[in-house]
Amino acid sequence: ICDVNLLFLSLLLCPRPLSRQVRERLKNQVANLKETAPGFRPGLAILQVGDRDDSNLYISMKLKAAAEIGINANHIKLPNSASEAEVLRCIHALNEDPAIHGFIVQLPLDSNKPINTEKITNAVAPEKDVDGLSSINAGKLSRGDLGDCFIPCTPKGCMELIRQTGIQVAGKRAVVIGRSKIVGAPMHDLLLWNHATVTTCHSKTASLAEEVSKADILVVAAGKAEMVKGEWIKPGAVVIDCGINHIPDSTKASGKRVVGDVAYAAAKERASYITPVPGGVGPMTVAMLMQSTVESAQRFVEKYRPGKWNIQYNQLIPKIPVPSDIEVSRSCVPKPVGQLAREIGLLSDEVELYGQNKAKILLSTLERLKAQPDGKYVVVTGITPTPLGEGKSTTTIGLVQALGVHLGRNAFACVRQPSQGPTFGIKGGAAGGGYSQVVPMEEFNLHLTGDIHAITAANNLVAAAIDARIFHEATQSDQALYSRLVPSVDGARKFSDIQIRRLQRLRINKTDPDTLTAGEIKKFVRLDIDPESITWARVLDTSDRFLRKITIGQSPTEKGHSRTTQFDITVASEIMAVLALTDSLEDMRRRLARMVVASSREGIPVTTEDLGVSGALTVLMKDAIKPNLMQSLEGDPVFVHAGPFANIAHGNSSVLADKIALKLVGKEGFVVTEAGFGADIGMEKFFDIKCRYSGLQPHVAVLVATVRALKMHGGGPTVTAGVPLPKEYTEENLQLLAKGCCNLSKQIQNARTFGVPVVVAVNAFK
């Protein structure tokens, strides 16, 4: 100390006490987070490929630190046989997991298959990239956006150590040896934006000793044992050694020892502060990883209020007079439905996009959210309508817009999918109206994602199977039928699962096709359908009146087996009712199998399972079961799924759509579902059929009324689609209105019968 030749007593810059301080601070921050958001816990995911011993050691250190601080850490380990695609799929899932706030990929990747490390690190979502290795975070750091990025943990730890010395970084000369993406390059940027004058040296640097001798701050991350000599160090410099190298040492049991990139023994005689190796920068790297994870969790809590969607709504500027519905629809540019799905908490692998404006939602969403409490459940019904419709759909969408856009609640509409029959008739579509409608109107009303076409195909498959079975039973022997139903493949016969179930219903307890007796074969192959008992009609989703009664089987190939039948509209099919009431693919399969289509001549019911087509029906309906996601004019989410026409079906959208929506809105949110026709049909069927199957109970019923409909019920002239309204409806007539209020009164009474409060909504037409 007394030597005038500037012999320094080097201070050992030991990170352990500092890392302990950081951990204690983080522990308190996590405790505060839990108070701010009860039940919340920061989440860290560590993805490892392979089973390297050094990686296992580092990961165990990180897991231990996370547990001490109160971070929920998950270690995801993929085998070394994992492909790049498998690793990317895993990263994608972790990116979307809302419980994960920090996410790192442990490097190096120990895989026996080629994997692009750059591609892997860039696949991590920047807002979760607490290792700071993605190009986006690296780019932000390089241009000085330190408050809007994650900094790689080792450089971040090195800066903390430098600050701990009390030395002012600004204005100092700093030298960084090494230019790796993990340490050297980000260390350069970090020192630069802390106002040091920085030089980066590497393997091609000439006069390395001369450059080192100028450094007030020296950070070495070259990966070469003791390459920086002690005599190179500027007296009084701060030295941060990030190197971990093994050199031979016969005095050690392992035959080797760990050294840094700096010749420590000589360097400590000249440096004012120096980090030891081992036990130097490592603890601070782990501490900084934890700090970044907590920072990410804090950002998450600030940005996302628990249970509240981070949703962007479209601003409407209504025009007076209100343009036509189609003009209003086309004036709006819907946001991409994929964006809407993310805003309401859906994961990308739960969404099947059908273009930019509609998507199907997978039923796996229900399983993921099963622990989530349901939101408030509202049913919209109406007084007995005129043939023109009185605005239940408009009120449903308008109510959701009011709750969502204007009151800031999570709000979801669940409406019925329209049939093309009335769409191409005078009545028009079912998307709502004015500034409260589902958009785009054309896609809503025409085809959508093909659910009704799937029902058409499935229904007509059953119809074809019925007539084909009658024909073949009438023209073939028992053995010929048996050979068709249970064909020999490679010399062996085998019953299908459907056939095994039919045998069980016939009380034939055999599974070997070759053991059935002639009598058992006859019972098995002959349904003996009575043509007069057939209740199953063909369907078409168009109002084609000339198909209401037809004769089939006129071709000579049918050998005189003709009969009278009919076409119904597709949405009257029992398959539509099954779709609307099911709660899973398995449940739908069972319901489709139980559908009765006719009776035998002995009066025994014949089902689709007896026909052997129930499995095929399920395959045809496997996509239709997924609810369709669209949006309102203002950007609220809307499920469009199943259920028009309460006079020929039960007139309600699907149970699945309501259940998924109730989970997505959360405890304080609202799901507004629509029941068809008047409260004496659609609402009755909502309570007596839909709610009994779903187990859901609405909190309130909204009853839509109009002056037009009330006047009609008061004795006004008939309202006919396509004909101008009589003057009784276009001029004030309070006497007619008062007489018609008995219908409104009765519908309120009907709703109250179910113990549900009623709100009356008077729909005013433009």
GIQUI-V446943 format. One record per helix or strand of 3 or more residues. SS is the DSSP state (H for helix, E for strand). FROM is the first residue (numbers start at 1). LEN is the number of residues. If there is no record, write none. Layout:
SS;FROM;LEN, SS;FROM;LEN
//
This chain:
H;15;22, E;43;7, H;53;17, E;72;7, H;84;13, E;102;4, H;117;7, H;126;3, H;135;8, H;146;3, H;153;12, E;173;5, H;184;9, E;197;5, H;208;6, E;217;4, H;230;3, E;238;4, E;245;4, E;256;4, H;264;4, H;281;23, H;325;6, H;337;7, H;348;3, E;351;4, E;358;4, H;364;5, E;376;7, H;392;15, E;411;5, H;420;4, E;436;4, H;441;5, H;451;25, H;478;8, H;497;9, H;513;3, H;518;8, H;531;3, E;538;3, H;545;3, E;550;3, H;556;3, E;563;3, E;567;3, H;570;3, H;574;8, H;585;10, E;596;5, E;605;3, H;608;4, H;614;8, E;628;5, E;637;4, H;655;11, E;670;6, H;679;16, E;700;6, H;707;7, H;727;4, H;734;20, E;757;6
//
